[in-house]
């Protein structure tokens, strides 16, 4: 699958936590790659999703999402760089987020156009926006919010190939799970390049009962494209670190975020990466099976949400 040219995100050890937990802990730093659009897993996905986006083919990119979305921020910055207008169908149950979210402020700063609606009316609003542009002869490209797509899944299947060139042996991988797009690609990629390793997903918002249908749909999409039969046999899904739901956190999670920043100089947030890191630490501490093993934490970004909540 074609994508923009980019360098691998770097991988390094986490000596403080390796010593504390008696494991060999590494971090794959997608948070520090694609810096021109703010880094993170959404930025990686967009290298594939927007490969054909250019002013010669499209006038405006349309997507939908809330004000705190990392995907929206990466889209807005990438569209500004490519010279294509960005239009967001925006929604939230908390209007204060429009005033506090740095992701949202960055979108506005680089010239985003937006239409606000209720969550219950997102699909109709998207159709209305597309029809309005097309009625005026304006060429549109629509992508689902959050990067849910074959390209989004494949980008992280491809990312595990990138990882395999950086480290040869892994026993466990820990990663945050939001919509499941990133996780699906990782689970498939790990089966190909690290077939004996287990993937531990720390859910940031959804229980397994809610998440699993989306995961299976995404895997079917990837398998159809690759003519393969990847599955989730290597997955351990944790939905016991939700801290009450999306964007919510407790005192212990906040303390872990502080500890990680101070001792590893690695910025994690209370919404995505920090929740996964918190869940990983607790999981490792509870079970001797991790002792002395090679463990990877895949850092998928989130610094703008951290700074918004300070």
Residue pairs with C-beta under 8 A, 6 or more apart in sequence:
1 48
1 151
1 154
1 158
2 48
2 51
3 47
3 48
3 51
3 155
3 158
4 47
4 50
4 51
6 33
6 34
6 44
6 47
7 33
8 33
8 162
8 165
8 166
9 28
9 29
9 30
9 32
9 33
9 44
9 162
10 29
10 32
10 33
11 26
11 27
11 28
11 29
11 163
11 166
11 167
11 296
12 26
12 27
12 29
13 24
13 25
13 26
13 27
14 25
14 26
14 27
14 264
14 266
14 297
15 264
16 263
16 264
17 23
17 25
17 260
17 263
17 264
17 281
18 24
18 25
21 281
21 284
21 285
21 290
22 291
22 292
23 284
23 290
23 291
23 292
23 293
23 294
23 295
24 292
24 293
24 294
24 295
25 295
25 296
25 297
26 167
26 294
26 295
26 296
26 297
27 264
27 266
27 296
27 297
27 298
27 299
28 163
28 166
28 296
28 297
28 298
28 299
29 266
29 299
30 39
30 40
30 41
30 43
30 44
30 159
30 298
30 299
30 300
30 301
31 39
31 40
31 267
31 273
31 299
31 300
31 301
31 302
31 303
32 39
33 39
33 43
33 44
34 40
34 43
34 44
34 46
34 47
34 74
36 77
36 81
37 43
37 46
37 73
37 74
37 77
37 78
37 81
38 70
38 73
38 74
38 77
38 106
38 301
38 304
39 301
39 303
40 70
40 74
40 300
40 301
40 302
41 70
41 147
41 156
41 182
41 300
41 301
42 69
42 70
42 71
42 73
42 74
42 75
42 146
42 147
42 301
43 70
43 74
43 78
43 301
44 155
44 156
44 159
45 71
45 147
45 149
45 151
45 152
45 155
45 156
45 181
45 182
46 71
46 74
46 75
46 78
46 147
47 155
48 151
48 152
48 154
48 155
48 158
49 143
49 147
49 149
49 151
49 152
49 155
50 61
50 75
50 78
50 79
50 82
50 143
53 61
53 78
53 79
53 82
53 84
53 141
54 82
54 83
54 84
55 82
55 83
55 84
57 139
57 141
58 84
58 139
58 140
58 141
59 84
59 85
59 133
59 138
59 139
59 140
60 84
60 85
60 86
60 87
60 113
60 133
60 138
60 139
60 140
60 141
61 75
61 79
61 84
61 85
61 86
61 87
61 140
61 141
61 142
61 143
62 87
62 88
62 89
62 126
62 129
62 130
62 133
62 140
62 141
62 142
62 143
63 71
63 72
63 75
63 88
63 89
63 142
63 143
63 144
63 145
64 88
64 89
64 90
64 91
64 122
64 125
64 126
64 144
64 145
65 71
65 72
65 88
65 89
65 90
65 91
65 145
65 146
66 72
66 90
66 91
66 92
66 97
67 90
67 92
67 97
67 98
67 101
67 103
67 104
68 92
68 97
68 101
68 103
68 104
68 247
68 271
68 305
68 308
69 103
69 145
69 146
70 103
70 272
70 301
70 302
70 304
70 305
71 145
71 146
71 147
72 88
72 90
72 103
72 104
72 107
72 112
72 145
73 103
73 104
73 106
73 107
73 304
75 86
75 88
75 143
76 86
76 88
76 106
76 107
76 110
76 111
76 112
77 106
77 110
79 85
79 86
79 110
80 86
80 110
80 111
85 111
85 113
86 107
86 110
86 111
86 112
86 113
87 112
87 113
87 114
87 115
87 129
87 133
88 107
88 112
88 113
88 114
88 115
89 114
89 115
89 117
89 122
89 125
89 126
89 129
90 98
90 114
90 115
90 116
90 117
91 116
91 117
91 118
91 119
91 122
92 98
92 119
93 119
97 104
98 104
100 308
100 309
101 304
101 305
101 308
102 304
102 305
102 307
102 308
103 304
103 305
103 308
106 304
107 114
115 125
115 129
117 124
117 125
126 142
130 140
130 142
133 139
133 140
134 140
143 149
146 152
146 178
146 179
146 181
147 179
147 181
148 179
148 181
148 218
149 181
150 221
150 222
150 225
152 181
152 182
152 185
153 181
153 184
153 185
153 188
153 218
153 219
153 221
153 222
154 185
154 222
154 225
155 185
156 181
156 182
156 183
156 184
156 185
156 186
156 189
157 185
157 186
157 188
157 189
157 192
157 222
157 226
158 185
158 189
159 185
159 186
159 189
160 185
160 186
160 188
160 189
160 190
160 192
160 193
160 194
161 189
161 192
161 193
163 189
163 193
163 296
164 193
164 194
167 294
167 296
169 294
170 190
170 194
170 197
170 294
170 295
170 296
171 196
171 197
171 198
171 290
171 293
171 294
171 295
172 197
172 198
172 199
172 200
172 290
172 293
172 294
172 295
172 296
173 186
173 190
173 194
173 197
173 198
173 199
173 200
173 295
173 296
173 297
173 298
174 200
174 201
174 202
174 276
174 277
174 279
174 280
174 283
174 295
174 296
174 297
174 298
175 182
175 183
175 186
175 199
175 200
175 201
175 202
175 276
175 297
175 298
175 300
176 182
176 201
176 202
176 203
176 204
176 272
176 273
176 275
176 276
176 300
177 183
177 201
177 202
177 203
177 204
177 206
177 211
177 237
177 276
178 204
178 205
178 272
179 214
180 211
180 214
180 215
180 218
181 218
182 300
183 199
183 201
183 215
183 235
184 215
184 218
184 219
184 222
185 222
186 199
186 298
187 199
187 219
187 230
187 231
187 232
187 234
187 235
188 219
188 222
188 223
188 228
188 230
190 197
190 199
190 234
191 230
191 231
191 233
191 234
192 230
195 234
197 234
198 234
198 235
198 236
199 234
199 235
199 236
200 236
200 238
200 279
200 280
200 283
201 235
201 236
201 237
201 238
202 238
202 241
202 275
202 276
202 278
202 279
202 280
203 211
203 237
203 238
203 239
203 241
203 242
204 242
204 246
204 271
204 272
204 275
204 276
205 242
205 245
205 246
206 239
206 242
207 239
207 242
208 237
208 239
211 237
211 239
212 237
215 232
216 232
219 230
219 231
219 232
222 228
222 230
223 229
223 230
238 279
238 283
240 279
241 253
241 275
241 278
241 279
241 282
242 248
242 275
243 249
243 250
243 253
243 275
244 250
246 271
247 270
247 271
247 305
249 270
249 271
249 274
249 275
252 278
253 270
253 274
253 275
253 278
254 270
256 268
256 274
256 277
256 278
256 281
257 268
257 269
257 270
257 274
257 277
257 278
257 306
260 266
260 268
260 274
260 277
261 267
261 268
266 299
267 303
267 306
268 274
268 277
268 299
268 302
268 306
269 302
269 303
269 305
269 306
269 309
270 305
270 306
270 309
271 302
271 305
271 306
271 309
272 300
272 301
272 302
272 305
273 299
273 300
273 301
273 302
274 302
274 306
276 297
276 300
277 297
280 295
280 297
283 290
284 290
284 295
